[in-house]
């Protein structure tokens, strides 16, 4: 009986035991305030009203990553451009 319960608890969501109800999913509360998010103020500014540039995923993956960006740094460079990707798929998002 103990072995069955242990096995069931590992896959309990398959049986509805550990599955959250839809009401609980809509009532989630953030652990930290929005302002604690990296570059919150810089990310919540208007995007320029310019024509989008057509690019592909390969182009984005070829971009170099900035070594360090200050938490209060304003948008610069590619962050001020608008891009359109005709076809892309999300493999993992966190």
NUDREN-728090 format. One record per residue: residue in three letters; x, y, z of N, C-alpha, C in turn. Coordinates in steps of 0.05 Angstrom, whole numbers, padded with zeros to 5 digits, always signed. Layout:
N
AlaXYZXYZXYZ
...
***
This chain:
94
Unk+00017-00024+00000+00000+00000+00000+00018+00025+00000
Unk+00039+00025+00016+00057+00048+00017+00071+00052-00010
Unk+00079+00030-00023+00092+00032-00049+00072+00044-00070
Unk+00047+00037-00069+00027+00047-00088+00023+00077-00083
Unk+00022+00085-00057+00018+00114-00051+00043+00130-00060
Unk+00067+00119-00056+00091+00134-00064+00092+00137-00094
Unk+00084+00116-00109+00084+00117-00138+00062+00137-00147
Unk+00040+00136-00134+00018+00154-00141+00024+00183-00135
Unk+00039+00189-00115+00046+00216-00108+00066+00228-00128
Unk+00083+00211-00140+00101+00221-00160+00087+00229-00186
Unk+00066+00215-00193+00050+00221-00217+00022+00228-00209
Unk+00019+00241-00187-00008+00248-00177-00023+00265-00196
Unk-00010+00282-00211-00024+00300-00229-00039+00284-00251
Unk-00029+00260-00257-00042+00243-00276-00070+00234-00266
Unk-00072+00232-00240-00097+00222-00228-00114+00245-00216
Unk-00104+00269-00219-00120+00291-00208-00114+00297-00179
Unk-00097+00281-00166-00092+00285-00137-00077+00311-00133
Unk-00056+00316-00148-00040+00340-00145-00046+00361-00166
Unk-00066+00357-00183-00072+00375-00204-00086+00400-00193
Unk-00075+00424-00198-00088+00448-00187-00115+00453-00202
Unk-00133+00466-00188-00158+00473-00201-00154+00498-00218
Unk-00170+00502-00239-00167+00527-00255-00170+00552-00239
Unk-00186+00552-00219-00190+00576-00202-00164+00584-00188
Unk-00149+00564-00179-00123+00569-00165-00103+00580-00184
Unk-00103+00572-00209-00084+00582-00229-00088+00611-00234
Unk-00112+00621-00233-00118+00649-00239-00112+00667-00215
Unk-00109+00655-00191-00105+00671-00167-00075+00672-00158
Unk-00057+00665-00176-00029+00664-00168-00019+00692-00162
Unk-00001+00694-00143+00010+00719-00135+00040+00719-00140
Unk+00051+00741-00150+00080+00741-00155+00095+00740-00128
Unk+00119+00728-00129+00136+00726-00105+00149+00753-00099
Unk+00157+00767-00120+00170+00793-00117+00154+00814-00132
Unk+00157+00840-00125+00143+00861-00140+00154+00864-00169
Unk+00139+00875-00187+00147+00879-00215+00173+00894-00217
Unk+00177+00914-00200+00200+00931-00202+00226+00915-00197
Unk+00224+00892-00184+00248+00875-00179+00257+00860-00204
Unk+00240+00860-00225+00247+00847-00250+00270+00862-00263
Unk+00289+00848-00276+00312+00860-00288+00303+00880-00309
Unk+00312+00905-00306+00307+00927-00324+00277+00932-00328
Unk+00262+00931-00307+00233+00934-00308+00225+00961-00321
Unk+00237+00982-00313+00230+01008-00324+00238+01010-00353
Unk+00261+01000-00361+00270+01001-00389+00252+00984-00407
Unk+00242+00962-00396+00226+00944-00412+00197+00955-00416
Unk+00188+00972-00398+00161+00982-00399+00160+01011-00409
Unk+00171+01015-00433+00170+01040-00447+00159+01034-00475
Unk+00149+01055-00488+00137+01052-00514+00157+01042-00535
Unk+00149+01024-00552+00165+01015-00574+00162+01035-00596
Unk+00184+01043-00609+00183+01063-00631+00163+01055-00652
Unk+00149+01074-00663+00129+01069-00684+00143+01070-00711
Unk+00158+01049-00718+00173+01047-00743+00166+01021-00757
Unk+00172+01019-00782+00167+00995-00797+00184+00972-00787
Unk+00172+00948-00785+00187+00925-00775+00206+00914-00796
Unk+00229+00905-00788+00249+00893-00805+00244+00863-00806
Unk+00243+00851-00830+00239+00822-00832+00266+00809-00827
Unk+00267+00791-00807+00291+00776-00801+00283+00747-00795
Unk+00303+00730-00792+00298+00702-00786+00311+00695-00759
Unk+00304+00672-00749+00315+00663-00723+00345+00660-00724
Unk+00356+00652-00747+00385+00649-00749+00399+00675-00744
Unk+00387+00697-00754+00399+00723-00750+00399+00730-00720
Unk+00378+00726-00706+00376+00732-00678+00396+00715-00662
Unk+00399+00689-00669+00417+00672-00655+00446+00680-00660
Unk+00452+00694-00682+00479+00703-00688+00487+00728-00673
Unk+00468+00742-00661+00474+00767-00646+00491+00760-00622
Unk+00511+00778-00616+00527+00774-00592+00511+00785-00568
Unk+00516+00773-00545+00502+00781-00521+00519+00801-00506
Unk+00506+00822-00495+00520+00842-00480+00532+00830-00455
Unk+00556+00838-00448+00569+00827-00424+00555+00836-00399
Unk+00547+00862-00398+00534+00873-00374+00517+00896-00382
Unk+00493+00896-00372+00474+00919-00377+00465+00927-00349
Unk+00468+00953-00343+00460+00963-00316+00430+00960-00313
Unk+00421+00954-00289+00392+00951-00284+00375+00975-00291
Unk+00387+00999-00290+00371+01023-00296+00379+01035-00323
Unk+00393+01020-00340+00401+01030-00366+00377+01032-00385
Unk+00376+01054-00400+00354+01057-00419+00358+01038-00443
Unk+00338+01035-00459+00340+01018-00483+00360+01031-00503
Unk+00376+01014-00516+00395+01023-00536+00397+01002-00558
Unk+00408+01010-00581+00414+00991-00603+00390+00976-00613
Unk+00392+00949-00613+00370+00933-00624+00345+00935-00607
Unk+00348+00943-00582+00324+00946-00565+00305+00968-00575
Unk+00315+00985-00592+00299+01007-00603+00290+01001-00632
Unk+00295+00977-00641+00286+00969-00668+00262+00950-00666
Unk+00247+00948-00687+00224+00931-00688+00229+00909-00709
Unk+00225+00884-00701+00231+00862-00719+00205+00845-00723
Unk+00204+00832-00746+00182+00813-00751+00195+00786-00760
Unk+00187+00765-00748+00196+00738-00755+00173+00724-00767
Unk+00175+00716-00792+00152+00703-00806+00144+00676-00794
Unk+00164+00660-00786+00158+00634-00775+00178+00627-00754
Unk+00169+00621-00730+00186+00614-00708+00170+00597-00688
Unk+00184+00580-00674+00171+00563-00654+00186+00564-00628
Unk+00171+00565-00606+00183+00566-00580+00189+00537-00571
Unk+00214+00532-00565+00221+00505-00555+00221+00505-00524
Unk+00230+00527-00512+00230+00528-00483+00228+00557-00474
Unk+00212+00563-00456+00209+00590-00445+00208+00589-00415
Unk+00223+00607-00402+00223+00608-00373+00220+00636-00364
***
